[in-house]
Amino acid sequence: MAMKEVDALSRLDIVLIKDIATSLGIHLRSKRLQKVEAESHQMAKEFLHSLIPPSIISKIEHNWIKDSSKSIPTALNNAKDRDIILSNSEDSKEEVATARIEQIRRINRQNSSDLLTCAVTTEVPMNMENPQSDVYSSPVLYAEEKHNVSIVFVDIVGFSRIAAGVTPLKVMDMLQNLFSRFDLLCEKHGVQKLDTVGDAYIACALDDDDDENNREDDNGKSRALCCLNLAKDMVKESFKVMAPTDPEEHLKIRVGIHVGDLSCGVLGQSVPKFSVFGDAVNLAARMEQTSMPMRIHVSKQFHDLIGEDETRWEESKITSVKNMGEVETWILDPVY
């Protein structure tokens, strides 16, 4: 007699198992999305810190959180954007900064009619003959005047000659090798990297309210010494990098330093960037342009600020500086 096959699971059991499997799938997907979101958030924070000095980010966050209703630009005054920013005020400061910048970016991607009504905090006169000539932007994220700031400019001697004889990939490899070393030296000496333009590397010593090296009574001397020590190590470290020429040759750099007052701020919309401006920046660039290979060329102001902390200066000289006339400068050989 044939045995009748009986299903061990009832219809209710099958429905229950399907519900459990669905719930488990949703849970696993949620965990996966949370992980991706956390990784994305971490990348955003690292990217933000690579663009803007941490001390500047802290000041921006402080202003935003101190009075959220006033610090949120007109562009974010609609209910949705405002709620997003204000809700993040309870989170960490870094999350507030990241969310704020992301919201500004999103607003700036709206069409031009929206920008006219919500993206500008002050009315910009329109050129009726050419309406498209006017650019509407969000408010500046941060702007401040700084005093007694030391600025370092560096470039490679004979870079055009080196780059002309090799492939672009080899040039990039060489610059990556050199600038990576400079990045580590900036971290070592507590100096802020500002930018790289072609073969030029720019850094400065910004004051930090929490930095033990920063004292109001030293007029920026402690930070100037950090820049000078950085420049010395840069000259020595650059000689370890080989140019991809035939035959290979050691890289040589020129360094220029000046100390003075400048304006700084975070500019840009799609990619916010920390920038510095002023005669002090221009003079530091001129010091580098008129320097000699493997030497540090500094202004009289920087030399006098350092004082007796550095005794290996060569004799002073009068240097003709474009748009600034003749100025007294000093040369230092860090390898001596």
VENVENPE-V355937 format. One record per helix or strand. SS is the DSSP state (a for helix, b for strand). FROM is the first residue (numbers start at 1). LEN is the number of residues. If there is no record, write none. Layout:
{{SS;FROM;LEN} {SS;FROM;LEN}}
This chain:
{{a;11;41} {a;54;13} {a;68;4} {a;74;3} {a;79;10} {a;93;16} {a;112;7} {a;131;3} {b;142;15} {a;159;6} {a;168;22} {b;192;6} {b;200;6} {a;216;3} {a;221;18} {b;242;2} {b;249;2} {b;253;15} {b;273;5} {a;279;11} {b;296;4} {a;300;10} {b;313;1} {b;317;5} {b;325;8}}
